[in-house]
Every structure is written in structure tokens, then in C-alpha cells.
Amino acid sequence: MLALLAALALRLGWVRTAAACAASLAPTLAANILRAASLFILEVGQLGALPAASHEWVGLAAFLVAAVALLAVIQALVPSEELSR
């Protein structure tokens, strides 16, 4: 969804939009693995007592990592002269 919104905002053509959607798979998968591993560590109790909102914060942090990585990839797909419009 973020890839499609970024493609819309940058007015990418269909080829670059498809490339952005395909490129979104790797950051999304990596962020989900990071989130699952972090939640496992939280649930096992390796870090001691943590606030109740830790679960939500881990999910938000994973989303932010994925979003920044995805936006960097999409920005690399766009020629610099199109970004300056």
C-alpha cells in the first residue's frame, strides 16, 4: 500500500509502479522477521520487565524501518530530474 501511495505521489508510470511494488517485498519481509524476532525476545522475558505497550512499540518500529527502506528504494527508481519538478 505504501509503495502504491508513493508511486501515486511521485506520478510514476506503470513500469516504475510495478517495480516499486516488487521492491516492497524485501523490506516488508525483513521488517516482519525483525518484528517477530523482537516480539519473541519480549515474550520470553530476556529483557526483564517491560511496559505493557512494548508490543505496540516493536510493531511501530518495524513498520518505520520498512517504510524508510521502501521509500529509499522508490526514490532510487525515480530519475533525479523528475524529483526536482
C-alpha positions in Angstrom: 0.0 0.0 0.0 2.8 2.4 0.9 4.5 1.6 -2.5 1.3 2.5 -4.3 0.8 5.7 -2.4 4.4 6.7 -3.1 4.1 5.9 -6.8 0.9 7.9 -6.9 2.5 10.9 -5.2 5.6 10.7 -7.4 3.4 10.2 -10.5 5.3 7.1 -11.6 4.4 5.3 -14.7 3.1 1.7 -14.6 6.5 0.1 -15.1 8.1 2.0 -12.2 5.0 1.4 -10.1 5.3 -2.3 -10.7 9.0 -2.2 -9.9 8.2 -0.3 -6.6 5.6 -2.9 -5.7 8.1 -5.7 -6.4 10.8 -3.9 -4.5 8.5 -3.5 -1.5 8.6 -7.3 -0.8 12.1 -7.4 0.6 11.8 -4.5 3.2 8.4 -5.8 4.2 9.7 -9.4 4.7 12.8 -8.1 6.6 10.7 -5.9 8.9 8.3 -8.7 9.6 11.2 -11.0 10.5 12.6 -8.3 12.8 9.2 -7.7 14.4 8.6 -11.4 15.0 12.1 -11.9 16.5 11.8 -8.9 18.7 8.4 -10.0 20.0 9.8 -13.5 20.7 12.5 -11.9 22.8 9.9 -9.8 24.6 7.6 -12.7 25.3 10.4 -14.9 26.5 11.4 -12.3 29.1 15.0 -11.9 28.1 14.9 -8.1 28.7 13.2 -8.2 32.1 10.0 -6.4 32.9 8.9 -4.0 30.2 5.9 -1.7 29.9 2.7 -3.2 28.5 2.9 -1.0 25.4 6.2 -2.7 24.3 4.4 -4.9 21.9 2.9 -2.0 20.0 6.2 -0.1 20.1 8.0 -3.0 18.5 5.4 -3.2 15.7 5.7 0.6 15.1 9.4 0.5 15.0 9.4 -2.4 12.5 6.9 -0.5 10.3 9.1 2.6 10.4 12.2 0.6 9.4 10.3 -0.9 6.5 8.8 2.4 5.4 12.1 4.2 5.3 13.8 1.4 3.4 10.9 1.2 0.9 10.9 5.0 0.3 14.6 4.9 -0.2 14.2 2.2 -2.8 11.4 4.0 -4.6 13.4 7.2 -4.6 16.2 5.3 -6.3 13.7 4.3 -9.0 12.9 7.8 -9.9 15.4 9.8 -12.1 16.6 12.9 -10.3 15.2 15.3 -12.9 11.7 14.0 -12.1 12.2 14.6 -8.4 13.0 18.3 -8.9 9.6 19.0 -10.6 
